[in-house]
Amino acid sequence: MSTDPIGRTALVTGASRGIGAEVARQLAEMGFLVIVNYREKRVRADKVVDEIERSGGRAVALGADLSDEMSVTALVSGITDTFGQLDLLVLNASGGLELDAAPGYAMKLNRDSQLRLTELVRPILRVGGRIVFVTSHQSHFFGQQPVPKDYEPIARSKRAGEDALRALIPQLNEQGVDLTVVSGDMIDGTIIVRLLERRDPDAVSSRRERGALPTIDEFARVVAEASTAPVEPGQTFYVGGADYLATGAVDL
Ligand SMILES: NC(=O)c1ccc[n+]([C@@H]2O[C@H](COP(=O)([O-])OP(=O)(O)OC[C@H]3O[C@@H](n4cnc5c(N)ncnc54)[C@H](OP(=O)(O)O)[C@@H]3O)[C@@H](O)[C@H]2O)c1
């Protein structure tokens, strides 16, 4: 916990909508100054900042395409110049389902870009700081459970991203920084689930048959908990998907 006038500072990637936006709101309620990262939807990110400020919180919107080295380097330089240090990095941004995504884009964004951002941010993470990797059960349990065909490149690349980040745990712990992972079932109300519902309705309806899907608010609450609660190194937080957890395949 920092004692300087800025207080605790968090960078949430992909916070212009969906889960990231709700995580930003909840962290701001907990007293973090939140850097709301977006790729291109500046107006949406500004709206999230506006909502946070009107509720008495502190936030700024900073754009950067995490898959672009120059863009992400400029983001971290800007944060270093303005805030000096960070307490929390929430690796929420993800992609690959876009219709115009180039071959290999999912691996570039969901593994390589997560690692690069982590390495760039490490020097400014305070002792006691934390990195939270946000993922889906379909990715976390990749290789053990079937995945809809369209989602396979994303699941494979997010699992690869998780493995690469977990390999850093000894170095991070030495630096006094924790890494946690939050894995969720399909989350109701997200654009991804709406897209999947259009492209592969059976994949979504078969999940719904197993019970109500977790909401964005419920998922974001667990991300906020994984950001602040005392944890074991590399601890995984699970949201929904009792059938996945029943396989016994936890903390892979
Ligand atoms: N949706 C689900 O059902 C579900 C379930 C479990 C886990 N999750 C995980 O939760 C996280 C968020 O999911 P979501 O459904 O809320 O995502 P989403 O609605 O698709 O939002 C993606 C966010 O990431 C940003 N983004 C995309 N590509 C980027 C890039 N190259 N650089 C920087 N930002 C980029 C977008 O910014 P712009 O708007 O500016 O493009 C947007 O803010 C992901 O890690 C996902 O795997 C989702």
PDBQT file of the ligand as one rigid body, heavy atoms in Angstrom, charges set to zero:
ROOT
HETATM    1  N1  LIG A 301     -16.829 -12.367 -22.684  1.00  0.00    +0.000 N 
HETATM    2  C1  LIG A 301     -16.791 -13.493 -21.996  1.00  0.00    +0.000 C 
HETATM    3  O1  LIG A 301     -17.742 -14.273 -21.964  1.00  0.00    +0.000 OA
HETATM    4  C2  LIG A 301     -15.570 -13.815 -21.187  1.00  0.00    +0.000 A 
HETATM    5  C3  LIG A 301     -15.578 -14.971 -20.378  1.00  0.00    +0.000 A 
HETATM    6  C4  LIG A 301     -14.463 -15.276 -19.601  1.00  0.00    +0.000 A 
HETATM    7  C5  LIG A 301     -13.340 -14.458 -19.670  1.00  0.00    +0.000 A 
HETATM    8  N2  LIG A 301     -13.360 -13.337 -20.464  1.00  0.00    +0.000 N 
HETATM    9  C6  LIG A 301     -12.142 -12.528 -20.531  1.00  0.00    +0.000 C 
HETATM   10  O2  LIG A 301     -12.433 -11.216 -20.069  1.00  0.00    +0.000 OA
HETATM   11  C7  LIG A 301     -11.631 -10.266 -20.779  1.00  0.00    +0.000 C 
HETATM   12  C8  LIG A 301     -12.488  -9.166 -21.354  1.00  0.00    +0.000 C 
HETATM   13  O3  LIG A 301     -13.474  -9.757 -22.176  1.00  0.00    +0.000 OA
HETATM   14  P1  LIG A 301     -14.667  -8.894 -22.810  1.00  0.00    +0.000 P 
HETATM   15  O4  LIG A 301     -15.639  -9.889 -23.333  1.00  0.00    +0.000 OA
HETATM   16  O5  LIG A 301     -15.142  -7.853 -21.847  1.00  0.00    +0.000 OA
HETATM   17  O6  LIG A 301     -13.892  -8.201 -24.034  1.00  0.00    +0.000 OA
HETATM   18  P2  LIG A 301     -14.434  -7.219 -25.170  1.00  0.00    +0.000 P 
HETATM   19  O7  LIG A 301     -15.851  -6.799 -24.928  1.00  0.00    +0.000 OA
HETATM   20  O8  LIG A 301     -14.117  -7.852 -26.474  1.00  0.00    +0.000 OA
HETATM   21  O9  LIG A 301     -13.518  -5.930 -24.955  1.00  0.00    +0.000 OA
HETATM   22  C9  LIG A 301     -12.228  -5.975 -25.373  1.00  0.00    +0.000 C 
HETATM   23  C10 LIG A 301     -11.501  -4.756 -24.828  1.00  0.00    +0.000 C 
HETATM   24  O10 LIG A 301     -10.121  -4.930 -25.167  1.00  0.00    +0.000 OA
HETATM   25  C11 LIG A 301      -9.719  -3.831 -25.942  1.00  0.00    +0.000 C 
HETATM   26  N3  LIG A 301      -8.769  -4.301 -26.930  1.00  0.00    +0.000 N 
HETATM   27  C12 LIG A 301      -8.958  -5.196 -27.925  1.00  0.00    +0.000 A 
HETATM   28  N4  LIG A 301      -7.815  -5.345 -28.627  1.00  0.00    +0.000 NA
HETATM   29  C13 LIG A 301      -6.895  -4.532 -28.053  1.00  0.00    +0.000 A 
HETATM   30  C14 LIG A 301      -5.549  -4.209 -28.329  1.00  0.00    +0.000 A 
HETATM   31  N5  LIG A 301      -4.897  -4.752 -29.362  1.00  0.00    +0.000 N 
HETATM   32  N6  LIG A 301      -4.921  -3.303 -27.539  1.00  0.00    +0.000 NA
HETATM   33  C15 LIG A 301      -5.573  -2.709 -26.508  1.00  0.00    +0.000 A 
HETATM   34  N7  LIG A 301      -6.850  -2.973 -26.191  1.00  0.00    +0.000 NA
HETATM   35  C16 LIG A 301      -7.502  -3.864 -26.967  1.00  0.00    +0.000 A 
HETATM   36  C17 LIG A 301     -10.961  -3.215 -26.578  1.00  0.00    +0.000 C 
HETATM   37  O11 LIG A 301     -10.703  -1.840 -26.840  1.00  0.00    +0.000 OA
HETATM   38  P3  LIG A 301     -11.526  -1.024 -27.995  1.00  0.00    +0.000 P 
HETATM   39  O12 LIG A 301     -12.966  -1.036 -27.550  1.00  0.00    +0.000 OA
HETATM   40  O13 LIG A 301     -10.952   0.349 -27.992  1.00  0.00    +0.000 OA
HETATM   41  O14 LIG A 301     -11.320  -1.765 -29.279  1.00  0.00    +0.000 OA
HETATM   42  C18 LIG A 301     -11.961  -3.451 -25.440  1.00  0.00    +0.000 C 
HETATM   43  O15 LIG A 301     -11.838  -2.443 -24.469  1.00  0.00    +0.000 OA
HETATM   44  C19 LIG A 301     -10.842 -11.066 -21.824  1.00  0.00    +0.000 C 
HETATM   45  O16 LIG A 301      -9.547 -11.343 -21.340  1.00  0.00    +0.000 OA
HETATM   46  C20 LIG A 301     -11.649 -12.351 -21.959  1.00  0.00    +0.000 C 
HETATM   47  O17 LIG A 301     -10.848 -13.456 -22.345  1.00  0.00    +0.000 OA
HETATM   48  C21 LIG A 301     -14.439 -13.004 -21.224  1.00  0.00    +0.000 A 
ENDROOT
TORSDOF 0
